[in-house]
């Protein structure tokens, strides 16, 4: 399964265009434009599984900086400040990594 099986390719492209400039990435806005904010908990968990590059069950800070590249290989890397902001927003238990539940929590709060 790929992200385009769950999300519309044109929505993904629009979300990536919106945050092309460094320090322009807003996780909440990206979720909205890409269509992730409209997905069910189970669909978000499937998206998380695709995004979890090393299949550890978590997205750690080192993986998170490549978040946009999981949607399109030519996309930019998140800046350190964007990565830390995203991690702080989605790390609902404060362990320094995001699990599938963290993505669901972030999306619905």
ABEGO torsion letter per residue (X at the ends): XBAAAABBAAAAAAAAAAAABBGABBAAAAAAAAGAAABBAAAAAAAAAAABAAGAGBBBAAAAAAAAAAABAABBBBBAAAAAAAAAAABAAGAGBBBAAAAAAAAAX
